Amino acid sequence: MGAKKLRVALLRYTPEPQEAVAMGAKLCYSAAGIEDLKQGIEAKSQDAFLERLMEFGHLSPIEHASFTFGIEGVSRSLLAQITRHRIASFSVKSQRYVSEASMPKGGAVFGYVIPPRIEALGPGAVKEFEDQMSQIQKWYDGWVGKLGNNGESSNEDARFVLPNAAETKMLVTMNARELLHFFNLRCCNRAQWEIRALATEMLRLARKEAPVMFRDAGPGCLKGSCPEGKMSCGKINEVRIKFKDL
Ligand SMILES: Cc1cc2nc3c(=O)[nH]c(=O)nc-3n(C[C@H](O)[C@H](O)[C@H](O)COP(=O)(O)OP(=O)(O)OC[C@H]3O[C@@H](n4cnc5c(N)ncnc54)[C@H](O)[C@@H]3O)c2cc1C
């Protein structure tokens, strides 16, 4: 346990996601039967058709493709942010069923995330942060004991002393349309560093499997002026290069 780093894996996704989307879109515009459509789509690349679809902004067909990510090494602070995205499905490690007490974990401190700006202050600052986490572990263990060491009924109240830094793990599924929206908000430099790092990695992984659908995905400034107005980070060229070369 102790300090944790972000890890993201694309665990599952709709097979041939771009073909599934092309099927949905072509069905809207064609008199052909479903089997004929399927054969036509499998017979040749759908890239040019998909490019036009994305340009039109006819986005409901991309809801047919879903992507499931396994995420660990993120904080409960990130959890509060990502779960605001309502058109997503989540499974999150429980703080009731999974004890954070040091003893079942061989005396280890619960997992936590150290913000990079605290790390950048140097080893002294990191040590101070780690000591604070160890202190919280002692408080947590103390409450588990006082609450009778009764599994979930002790854990559910002892967890109230755990910090936003406490690590969590989750499975997240989003369809491609929700992913585009999520990337638009959370890849932006105005988003908080942790969810921005996560969103950027999710985009990199999704783009590998569905390059046309996610080619222009990312913060709002990739396609036009910065939507943040006066709050803009002022780094539009840098941001565009970063997301082109992900
Ligand atoms: C930089 C940044 C700072 C933020 N700061 C704060 C903050 O200080 N406080 C705070 O509370 N939140 C904050 N948020 C969270 C933000 O307000 C949203 O809750 C979050 O980004 C989810 O976005 P969403 O609602 O567009 O997306 P989703 O829930 O992913 O929904 C996607 C889209 O579906 C549509 N939709 C979904 N549900 C409904 C509905 N019920 N009715 C109508 N349309 C719907 C909307 O078009 C929506 O954009 C912040 C977000 C960002 C990116």
The ligand as an SDF file (V2000), in Angstrom:
LIG
                    3D

 53 58  0  0  0  0  0  0  0  0999 V2000
  -13.2550   22.5200  -14.9880 C   0  0  0  0  0  0  0  0  0  0  0  0
  -14.4630   22.0120  -14.2600 C   0  0  0  0  0  0  0  0  0  0  0  0
  -14.8150   22.5730  -13.0530 C   0  0  0  0  0  0  0  0  0  0  0  0
  -15.9510   22.1330  -12.3520 C   0  0  0  0  0  0  0  0  0  0  0  0
  -16.2660   22.7010  -11.1460 N   0  0  0  0  0  0  0  0  0  0  0  0
  -17.3850   22.2930  -10.4850 C   0  0  0  0  0  0  0  0  0  0  0  0
  -17.7680   22.8780   -9.2290 C   0  0  0  0  0  0  0  0  0  0  0  0
  -17.0890   23.7600   -8.7150 O   0  0  0  0  0  0  0  0  0  0  0  0
  -18.8810   22.4140   -8.6060 N   0  0  0  0  0  0  0  0  0  0  0  0
  -19.6730   21.4430   -9.1560 C   0  0  0  0  0  0  0  0  0  0  0  0
  -20.6860   21.0660   -8.5620 O   0  0  0  0  0  0  0  0  0  0  0  0
  -19.3230   20.8560  -10.3260 N   0  0  0  0  0  0  0  0  0  0  0  0
  -18.2230   21.2480  -10.9980 C   0  0  0  0  0  0  0  0  0  0  0  0
  -17.8810   20.6530  -12.1940 N   0  0  0  0  0  0  0  0  0  0  0  0
  -18.7060   19.5350  -12.6710 C   0  0  0  0  0  0  0  0  0  0  0  0
  -19.6840   19.9680  -13.7740 C   0  0  0  0  0  0  0  0  0  0  0  0
  -20.5920   20.9350  -13.2970 O   0  0  0  0  0  0  0  0  0  0  0  0
  -20.4780   18.7500  -14.2950 C   0  0  0  0  0  0  0  0  0  0  0  0
  -21.2620   18.2140  -13.2430 O   0  0  0  0  0  0  0  0  0  0  0  0
  -19.5750   17.6540  -14.8110 C   0  0  0  0  0  0  0  0  0  0  0  0
  -18.5400   18.1680  -15.6140 O   0  0  0  0  0  0  0  0  0  0  0  0
  -20.4070   16.6600  -15.6390 C   0  0  0  0  0  0  0  0  0  0  0  0
  -20.7220   17.2930  -16.8680 O   0  0  0  0  0  0  0  0  0  0  0  0
  -22.1140   17.1480  -17.6290 P   0  0  0  0  0  0  0  0  0  0  0  0
  -23.2360   17.3780  -16.6830 O   0  0  0  0  0  0  0  0  0  0  0  0
  -22.0460   17.9890  -18.8690 O   0  0  0  0  0  0  0  0  0  0  0  0
  -21.9480   15.6820  -18.1330 O   0  0  0  0  0  0  0  0  0  0  0  0
  -22.7160   14.3140  -18.0970 P   0  0  0  0  0  0  0  0  0  0  0  0
  -23.3920   14.0210  -16.8170 O   0  0  0  0  0  0  0  0  0  0  0  0
  -21.6390   13.4170  -18.5330 O   0  0  0  0  0  0  0  0  0  0  0  0
  -23.8360   14.4870  -19.1800 O   0  0  0  0  0  0  0  0  0  0  0  0
  -23.5340   14.6200  -20.5640 C   0  0  0  0  0  0  0  0  0  0  0  0
  -24.5370   15.5680  -21.1970 C   0  0  0  0  0  0  0  0  0  0  0  0
  -25.8270   14.9520  -21.1530 O   0  0  0  0  0  0  0  0  0  0  0  0
  -26.8020   15.9590  -20.9470 C   0  0  0  0  0  0  0  0  0  0  0  0
  -27.4890   15.6820  -19.6710 N   0  0  0  0  0  0  0  0  0  0  0  0
  -27.1310   14.7520  -18.7360 C   0  0  0  0  0  0  0  0  0  0  0  0
  -28.0080   14.7570  -17.7220 N   0  0  0  0  0  0  0  0  0  0  0  0
  -28.9160   15.7110  -18.0080 C   0  0  0  0  0  0  0  0  0  0  0  0
  -30.0670   16.2030  -17.3340 C   0  0  0  0  0  0  0  0  0  0  0  0
  -30.4800   15.7300  -16.1570 N   0  0  0  0  0  0  0  0  0  0  0  0
  -30.7900   17.1760  -17.9240 N   0  0  0  0  0  0  0  0  0  0  0  0
  -30.4190   17.6800  -19.1190 C   0  0  0  0  0  0  0  0  0  0  0  0
  -29.3240   17.2860  -19.8040 N   0  0  0  0  0  0  0  0  0  0  0  0
  -28.5930   16.2940  -19.2580 C   0  0  0  0  0  0  0  0  0  0  0  0
  -26.0900   17.3020  -20.9200 C   0  0  0  0  0  0  0  0  0  0  0  0
  -26.0680   17.8250  -22.2230 O   0  0  0  0  0  0  0  0  0  0  0  0
  -24.6890   16.9110  -20.4940 C   0  0  0  0  0  0  0  0  0  0  0  0
  -23.6880   17.8560  -20.9010 O   0  0  0  0  0  0  0  0  0  0  0  0
  -16.7600   21.0850  -12.8920 C   0  0  0  0  0  0  0  0  0  0  0  0
  -16.3970   20.5230  -14.1270 C   0  0  0  0  0  0  0  0  0  0  0  0
  -15.2640   20.9730  -14.8110 C   0  0  0  0  0  0  0  0  0  0  0  0
  -14.9060   20.3240  -16.1240 C   0  0  0  0  0  0  0  0  0  0  0  0
  1  2  1  0
  2  3  1  0
  2 52  2  0
  3  4  2  0
  4  5  1  0
  4 50  1  0
  5  6  2  0
  6  7  1  0
  6 13  1  0
  7  8  2  0
  7  9  1  0
  9 10  1  0
 10 11  2  0
 10 12  1  0
 12 13  2  0
 13 14  1  0
 14 15  1  0
 14 50  1  0
 15 16  1  0
 16 17  1  0
 16 18  1  0
 18 19  1  0
 18 20  1  0
 20 21  1  0
 20 22  1  0
 22 23  1  0
 23 24  1  0
 24 25  2  0
 24 26  1  0
 24 27  1  0
 27 28  1  0
 28 29  2  0
 28 30  1  0
 28 31  1  0
 31 32  1  0
 32 33  1  0
 33 34  1  0
 33 48  1  0
 34 35  1  0
 35 36  1  0
 35 46  1  0
 36 37  1  0
 36 45  1  0
 37 38  2  0
 38 39  1  0
 39 40  1  0
 39 45  2  0
 40 41  1  0
 40 42  2  0
 42 43  1  0
 43 44  2  0
 44 45  1  0
 46 47  1  0
 46 48  1  0
 48 49  1  0
 50 51  2  0
 51 52  1  0
 52 53  1  0
M  END
$$$$
